[in-house]
Amino acid sequence: MANRQLISSGTSWEKQFVYSRALRVGPFVFVAGTTAINEAGEVVGTGNSYQQAMYIFQKIEKALQEAGASLQDVVRIRTFVTDISQWEAVGRAQGEIFATIRPVATLVAVKALVHPELMVEIEADAVID
C-alpha cells in the first residue's frame, strides 16, 4: 500500500473516536465527515444550513490543502442534512463552491447529527493528478 499521510485538525473528537480529519494514500485524499463546529467547539451558522455548508467547505478546503490537494481535485462529495427541506440552501452553497468542478454528489437526510444545532455534515474525496 502507498504511504499514508494522516491529516489532523487537533480536535478532541479525533482522539475520542479514533479517526483522522483527512487521509492521503497515493493520489487519493479522503476528508472525513465535516461539520460546522469551530476550533472553540461552537456551532457556526446555528439555524442556517447555507452558512453551515459554506463553513464546512472552508474546513474541507483547509484539510485538502494540508494533503497537497485543492477543491479543484474533488471528485465526490457526500452531504447529510437533518432537514431535507434545506436541500436547496445546501445545494446553493455546493453550487457556489463546485460550479466548474462538478464532482459526483450524494445528498441524504438523516435523523440527527452529533450536536442538536448541526444541520449539515459533508465528506469529500479528491484525486490529485
C-alpha positions in Angstrom: 0.0 0.0 0.0 1.2 3.5 -0.8 2.3 5.8 2.1 -0.4 7.0 4.3 -0.5 10.7 5.3 -2.7 11.4 8.2 -4.1 15.0 8.4 -5.3 16.1 11.9 -7.3 19.1 13.0 -6.2 18.5 16.5 -9.7 18.3 18.0 -10.6 16.1 20.8 -13.1 14.3 18.5 -10.3 12.7 16.6 -8.8 11.1 19.6 -12.1 10.2 21.2 -13.5 8.5 18.0 -10.1 7.4 16.6 -10.2 9.0 13.1 -8.2 11.5 11.0 -9.6 14.7 9.6 -8.3 13.6 6.3 -6.1 10.8 4.9 -4.0 10.8 1.7 -3.0 7.5 0.2 -1.0 8.0 -3.0 -3.0 10.4 -5.2 -6.3 9.8 -3.2 -7.4 12.2 -0.4 -10.4 11.3 1.8 -11.9 14.0 4.0 -13.9 12.7 7.0 -17.4 13.9 7.7 -17.1 17.6 8.5 -19.5 19.8 10.5 -19.8 23.5 11.3 -18.1 23.3 14.6 -15.2 25.8 15.0 -11.9 25.5 16.9 -13.6 26.8 20.1 -16.2 24.0 19.9 -19.0 26.3 18.9 -21.5 25.7 16.1 -21.2 28.1 13.3 -24.4 29.2 11.5 -26.9 27.9 14.0 -30.3 27.6 12.3 -28.8 28.4 8.8 -27.9 25.4 6.7 -26.3 27.5 3.9 -23.9 29.2 6.4 -23.1 25.8 7.9 -22.4 24.3 4.5 -20.1 27.2 3.4 -18.2 27.0 6.7 -17.8 23.2 6.2 -16.4 23.7 2.7 -13.8 26.1 4.1 -12.8 23.4 6.6 -12.7 20.8 3.8 -10.5 23.1 1.7 -8.0 23.5 4.5 -7.8 19.7 5.0 -7.3 19.2 1.3 -4.5 21.8 1.2 -2.7 20.1 4.1 -2.8 16.9 1.9 -1.4 18.7 -1.1 -4.8 18.9 -2.9 -7.4 21.6 -3.6 -11.1 21.9 -4.2 -10.4 21.5 -7.9 -9.3 17.9 -7.1 -12.6 16.9 -5.5 -14.3 14.1 -7.4 -17.0 13.1 -4.9 -19.0 14.7 -2.0 -21.5 13.2 0.3 -23.8 15.5 2.2 -26.0 14.6 5.2 -28.8 17.0 6.3 -31.1 16.8 9.2 -33.9 18.5 7.4 -34.4 17.5 3.7 -36.4 20.8 3.1 -33.0 22.5 3.4 -31.6 20.8 0.3 -31.9 24.0 -1.8 -29.8 26.1 0.6 -27.2 23.4 0.9 -27.2 22.9 -2.9 -26.7 26.7 -3.4 -23.6 26.6 -1.2 -22.4 23.5 -3.1 -23.0 25.2 -6.4 -21.1 28.2 -5.4 -18.0 26.1 -4.5 -18.2 23.4 -7.2 -19.9 25.2 -10.2 -17.0 24.5 -12.6 -15.7 21.4 -10.8 -18.9 19.4 -10.8 -18.0 16.4 -8.6 -20.4 13.5 -8.3 -22.6 14.1 -5.2 -25.0 12.5 -2.9 -27.4 14.2 -0.5 -29.1 12.2 2.2 -31.4 13.1 5.0 -30.5 11.7 8.4 -32.4 11.8 11.7 -29.7 13.7 13.7 -26.0 14.6 13.9 -23.8 14.6 16.9 -24.9 18.1 18.1 -28.6 19.2 18.0 -27.7 22.5 16.3 -25.8 20.8 13.5 -27.9 20.7 10.3 -25.2 19.6 7.8 -22.3 17.2 7.6 -20.2 16.7 4.4 -17.5 14.3 3.3 -15.2 14.8 0.3 -12.9 12.6 -1.8 -10.2 14.0 -4.1 -7.7 12.7 -6.6 -4.5 14.5 -7.2 -3.1 14.4 -10.8 
